[in-house]
Structures are given as C-alpha cells and as structure tokens.
Amino acid sequence: MISIANFFSDVRLPTISDVAHALIATLDNEDASAKSVAAIIARDPALTAKLMRLANSARFGSSRNVSSLDDAIALAGMSHIRTLALAACFAESFPALPGLDTDEFWQSSMACAGYAKWLANGAGADPSDAWLSGMVLRLGELLIYQVAPGAFAEIEQLPHLPGARWEREQRLLGLSEGQITAELCRRWNFPARIAEAVERSSDPMATPPFCKLAGVVHLASLLADTPSDDPAILETLPADVVAALGLGMDWMRARFPTHASFAAAA
C-alpha cells in the first residue's frame, strides 16, 4: 500500500492550460457571457479549430455551416461549448497510455460529468461544481500508470463494472482514483469543494457529515460505467446515497437523460 505523499513523489505532474483555468473560473461566475467564453476559447487556435469541427459535425444536427465560435455557441449553447472545450483541454494534458481505450475514457468522463450535473439539479447541489467534479474524477487513474503500470493494467481490465475500478484500486494500491484526483486538484489550485467531492466519491457515506457533491459524483460514476438509456438502471443505484441526496425515483425516471447526450470532445 502507498501513501498519497509517496505516490506523488513519483509523479510528473501534468499541467492544464491557462485557457482551461480561465474557463473553470467562469463556472463560478453567474455573469459570464457567451462573448466572454468565446474570447477565452479564442486564445487557443487549435482548440478553436477542434470546436469548429465538432460544431460542423453531424452530432450538432445543423444544416448550415458554422463559421465562428459565436455561431457555435448560438447553435449549441454556451454551457455545451464550454464543457466541450474543457474536456478537450483536459484530454490535451494527458498522453495516450498503453492498455487504455482513450475514446472510452473521455466518453465515460463526459458521461460522468453530464450525469453529475443532471443529479445535482435534483439534489440541490451546484450543477457547475458537479459537472467539473464528474469530469475530473478519473484523472487520478491516469497518474497510476506512472507509479504502478502493472496495477494500472489490472485496474483497466474489462469489463468495467460499476464500482469495479474503486475495488481494484483499493486492493492494489490502497488508494482510490478519487483520492489521487483530489490531490491533483489541490496542486492545480482547484476550489477545495471540488477536491473534497472527488476524494470522498468512492464511498460518500463513510465519513460524516455527508458531502452532497460527493454523493452526486458517486452515483454519476456508477451510471457512466453502465451506458444505458433504460431508466430501470436507476434501481441498481445504492439506496442509501439516493436517500441522503433526497432524490425522488419518480423525478429521476421522468428526467433520465440519454447516454448519447453526453458527447465527448474527441
């Protein structure tokens, strides 16, 4: 077993761009405008080009050519373009790893973020905090490769059953991806509430007081590991966490989002 301090002594810390930091800051700014978000993204020409390709792809369902960030935001909405931009920024910070299905990883992370934002709306948690916490949750998993590539290979074994990674990580390392991600968030100067949420997400009921955001991310991760558009999957979620969040099953069934609605910025 390894401590967080010893784990990070062997890690080459990844960095995220100034653009990513600026976009994260807008999540806390209720007055952030589409124009200000477009201006931030425009600082990075490569990111802008990637988003323009996405905006003109079939997934946006547009019959007209999207020729500017302003057009893309008008078509898809500021929130959606910002989340795609952040997902692309995070993906750029981490190299492809042997044994990792990169497309699956980022699609799963986007799904976790999307489910977290949806659940936050029902649980009275902050949707922007929930989205960011869900998006970064698995980043700690990528750092495991640097420290223990053999353990990483076992953790990544298929199938990815709900909660299976947490069990494998604890058994092999004595740490969860959330604990590793939490330390990464602290070193990236993310808000403390984000670090706490991901740190406690694998077992949100373990330590009182209950952290609502951690509970939301816990459920979102389980849903992301079970790609399904059938609301019956909600019955498999841990009842104690659902109850602690005050979520009503009728509300969740009626508003259950499609897995495909969480498009990754690949």
C-alpha positions as CSV (number, residue, x, y, z in Angstrom):
1,M,0.0,0.0,0.0
2,I,1.2,3.5,-0.8
3,S,0.5,6.9,0.8
4,I,-0.6,9.9,-1.2
5,A,2.7,11.7,-0.4
6,N,4.8,8.8,-1.7
7,F,2.5,8.4,-4.7
8,F,3.1,12.0,-5.8
9,S,6.8,11.8,-5.2
10,D,7.0,9.6,-8.3
11,V,4.6,11.6,-10.5
12,R,5.4,14.0,-13.2
13,L,2.6,16.5,-12.6
14,P,0.6,17.3,-15.7
15,T,-0.4,20.9,-16.3
16,I,-3.5,22.4,-17.7
17,S,-3.6,25.4,-19.9
18,D,-4.3,29.0,-18.9
19,V,-7.4,28.7,-21.1
20,A,-8.7,25.8,-19.0
21,H,-8.1,27.7,-15.8
22,A,-10.0,30.7,-17.3
23,L,-12.9,28.5,-18.4
24,I,-13.1,26.9,-14.9
25,A,-13.3,30.4,-13.4
26,T,-16.4,31.1,-15.5
27,L,-18.2,28.2,-13.9
28,D,-18.3,30.3,-10.6
29,N,-19.3,33.4,-12.4
30,E,-23.0,33.8,-12.9
31,D,-22.4,36.8,-15.1
32,A,-20.1,35.0,-17.5
33,S,-21.4,35.7,-21.0
34,A,-21.2,33.8,-24.3
35,K,-19.0,36.6,-25.6
36,S,-16.5,36.2,-22.7
37,V,-16.4,32.4,-23.0
38,A,-15.8,32.7,-26.8
39,A,-13.0,35.2,-26.1
40,I,-11.3,32.8,-23.7
41,I,-11.5,29.8,-26.1
42,A,-10.3,32.0,-29.0
43,R,-6.9,32.4,-27.2
44,D,-6.2,28.8,-28.3
45,P,-6.4,28.5,-32.1
46,A,-6.0,24.7,-32.0
47,L,-8.9,24.4,-29.5
48,T,-11.0,26.8,-31.6
49,A,-10.4,24.7,-34.7
50,K,-11.4,21.5,-32.9
51,L,-14.6,23.0,-31.6
52,M,-15.4,24.3,-35.1
53,R,-15.0,20.8,-36.5
54,L,-17.3,19.5,-33.8
55,A,-19.9,22.2,-34.4
56,N,-20.0,21.3,-38.1
57,S,-20.3,17.5,-37.4
58,A,-23.5,15.5,-37.6
59,R,-23.8,15.4,-33.8
60,F,-24.9,19.0,-33.7
61,G,-27.6,18.4,-36.3
62,S,-27.0,21.7,-38.1
63,S,-27.9,22.0,-41.7
64,R,-25.9,25.2,-42.1
65,N,-22.2,25.8,-41.9
66,V,-20.9,27.1,-38.6
67,S,-18.2,29.6,-39.3
68,S,-17.4,31.2,-35.9
69,L,-17.4,30.4,-32.2
70,D,-20.3,32.8,-31.8
71,D,-22.3,30.7,-34.3
72,A,-21.3,27.5,-32.5
73,I,-22.4,29.0,-29.1
74,A,-25.7,30.2,-30.7
75,L,-26.3,26.7,-32.1
76,A,-25.3,24.5,-29.1
77,G,-25.4,26.9,-26.2
78,M,-22.6,28.5,-24.1
79,S,-22.6,25.7,-21.5
80,H,-22.2,22.9,-24.0
81,I,-19.4,24.6,-25.9
82,R,-17.6,25.4,-22.7
83,T,-17.9,21.9,-21.4
84,L,-16.6,20.5,-24.7
85,A,-13.7,23.0,-24.6
86,L,-12.8,22.0,-21.0
87,A,-13.0,18.3,-22.0
88,A,-10.6,18.9,-24.8
89,C,-8.2,20.9,-22.6
90,F,-8.1,18.0,-20.0
91,A,-7.5,15.5,-22.8
92,E,-4.6,17.5,-24.1
93,S,-2.9,17.4,-20.7
94,F,-2.6,13.6,-20.6
95,P,-0.9,11.4,-23.2
96,A,-2.4,8.2,-24.6
97,L,-1.4,5.3,-22.4
98,P,-0.8,1.6,-23.4
99,G,-3.8,-0.5,-22.4
100,L,-6.2,2.4,-22.1
101,D,-9.1,2.9,-24.5
102,T,-8.7,6.6,-24.8
103,D,-12.1,7.2,-26.6
104,E,-13.9,5.2,-23.9
105,F,-12.1,7.0,-21.1
106,W,-13.1,10.5,-22.2
107,Q,-16.6,9.5,-23.3
108,S,-17.0,8.0,-19.8
109,S,-15.7,11.1,-18.2
110,M,-18.1,13.3,-20.1
111,A,-20.9,11.0,-19.2
112,C,-20.0,11.1,-15.5
113,A,-19.9,14.9,-15.8
114,G,-23.3,15.0,-17.5
115,Y,-25.0,12.7,-15.1
116,A,-23.5,14.6,-12.2
117,K,-24.9,17.9,-13.5
118,W,-28.3,16.3,-14.0
119,L,-28.3,14.7,-10.5
120,A,-27.2,18.0,-8.9
121,N,-30.3,19.7,-10.3
122,G,-32.5,17.2,-8.4
123,A,-30.4,17.1,-5.3
124,G,-30.0,20.9,-4.8
125,A,-26.2,20.8,-5.4
126,D,-24.4,23.3,-7.7
127,P,-24.6,21.9,-11.2
128,S,-21.3,23.5,-12.4
129,D,-19.4,22.1,-9.4
130,A,-21.0,18.7,-10.1
131,W,-20.0,18.8,-13.8
132,L,-16.4,19.7,-13.1
133,S,-16.1,17.1,-10.3
134,G,-17.5,14.4,-12.5
135,M,-15.3,15.4,-15.4
136,V,-12.0,15.2,-13.5
137,L,-12.9,12.2,-11.3
138,R,-10.9,9.6,-13.3
139,L,-7.9,11.8,-13.9
140,G,-6.2,10.2,-10.9
141,E,-6.5,6.8,-12.7
142,L,-4.2,8.1,-15.5
143,L,-1.5,9.0,-12.9
144,I,-1.5,5.4,-11.6
145,Y,0.3,4.4,-14.9
146,Q,3.3,6.5,-13.9
147,V,3.6,5.0,-10.4
148,A,2.4,1.4,-10.9
149,P,2.0,0.4,-14.6
150,G,1.3,-3.2,-13.6
151,A,-1.5,-2.2,-11.3
152,F,-2.9,0.1,-14.0
153,A,-3.1,-2.8,-16.4
154,E,-5.1,-4.8,-13.9
155,I,-7.4,-1.9,-13.0
156,E,-8.2,-1.4,-16.7
157,Q,-9.2,-5.0,-17.2
158,L,-12.6,-5.4,-18.8
159,P,-15.4,-5.4,-18.2
160,H,-15.7,-2.0,-16.4
161,L,-18.5,-3.0,-14.0
162,P,-19.9,-0.2,-11.8
163,G,-17.6,0.3,-8.8
164,A,-15.1,-2.3,-10.0
165,R,-12.2,0.2,-10.5
166,W,-12.6,1.5,-7.0
167,E,-12.3,-2.0,-5.6
168,R,-9.3,-2.8,-7.8
169,E,-7.6,0.4,-6.9
170,Q,-8.1,0.0,-3.2
171,R,-6.9,-3.7,-3.3
172,L,-3.8,-3.0,-5.4
173,L,-2.8,0.5,-4.1
174,G,-4.8,1.3,-1.0
175,L,-5.9,4.4,-2.8
176,S,-8.9,5.3,-5.0
177,E,-8.7,7.3,-8.2
178,G,-10.7,10.0,-6.4
179,Q,-8.1,10.4,-3.6
180,I,-5.4,10.8,-6.3
181,T,-7.5,13.2,-8.3
182,A,-8.2,15.2,-5.2
183,E,-4.5,15.8,-4.6
184,L,-4.1,16.7,-8.2
185,C,-6.9,19.2,-7.9
186,R,-5.2,20.8,-4.9
187,R,-1.9,21.1,-6.8
188,W,-3.9,22.6,-9.7
189,N,-5.4,25.1,-7.2
190,F,-9.0,24.0,-7.9
191,P,-11.6,25.0,-5.3
192,A,-11.4,22.9,-2.1
193,R,-15.0,21.8,-2.5
194,I,-14.1,20.1,-5.8
195,A,-11.2,18.2,-4.2
196,E,-13.4,17.1,-1.3
197,A,-16.1,15.8,-3.6
198,V,-13.8,13.6,-5.7
199,E,-11.8,12.5,-2.7
200,R,-15.0,11.2,-1.0
201,S,-16.8,10.0,-4.1
202,S,-16.0,6.3,-3.9
203,D,-17.7,5.9,-0.5
204,P,-19.7,9.1,0.3
205,M,-21.4,7.6,3.3
206,A,-18.2,6.6,5.1
207,T,-17.4,9.8,6.9
208,P,-19.9,12.3,8.3
209,P,-21.1,14.9,7.6
210,F,-22.4,13.7,4.3
211,C,-21.0,15.6,1.3
212,K,-23.8,16.1,-1.1
213,L,-21.4,16.8,-4.0
214,A,-19.5,13.5,-3.3
215,G,-22.8,11.6,-3.3
216,V,-23.8,13.1,-6.7
217,V,-20.4,12.2,-8.2
218,H,-20.7,8.7,-6.8
219,L,-24.0,8.0,-8.4
220,A,-22.9,9.7,-11.7
221,S,-19.8,7.5,-11.9
222,L,-21.9,4.3,-11.5
223,L,-24.3,5.4,-14.2
224,A,-21.3,6.3,-16.5
225,D,-20.0,2.8,-16.1
226,T,-23.3,1.4,-17.2
227,P,-24.2,3.0,-20.5
228,S,-27.9,2.7,-20.8
229,D,-30.9,4.7,-21.8
230,D,-33.3,2.5,-19.8
231,P,-34.4,4.2,-16.5
232,A,-34.6,0.8,-14.9
233,I,-30.8,1.1,-14.3
234,L,-31.7,3.6,-11.6
235,E,-32.9,0.8,-9.5
236,T,-29.4,-0.5,-9.2
237,L,-28.1,2.7,-7.5
238,P,-27.3,2.5,-3.8
239,A,-30.5,3.4,-2.0
240,D,-28.7,5.0,1.0
241,V,-26.9,7.5,-1.2
242,V,-30.1,8.2,-3.2
243,A,-32.0,8.8,0.0
244,A,-29.2,11.0,1.5
245,L,-29.4,13.2,-1.6
246,G,-33.2,13.5,-1.3
247,L,-33.6,12.3,-4.8
248,G,-37.1,11.0,-5.8
249,M,-37.2,7.9,-8.0
250,D,-40.1,9.4,-9.9
251,W,-38.2,12.5,-10.7
252,M,-35.2,10.5,-11.9
253,R,-37.2,8.2,-14.1
254,A,-39.1,11.1,-15.7
255,R,-35.9,13.1,-16.5
256,F,-33.4,10.3,-17.1
257,P,-31.0,11.6,-19.8
258,T,-29.8,9.6,-22.8
259,H,-26.2,8.4,-22.5
260,A,-25.6,9.7,-26.1
261,S,-26.4,13.2,-25.0
262,F,-23.0,13.5,-23.3
263,A,-20.8,14.0,-26.3
264,A,-17.1,13.9,-25.8
265,A,-14.7,16.4,-27.5
266,A,-12.7,13.7,-29.2
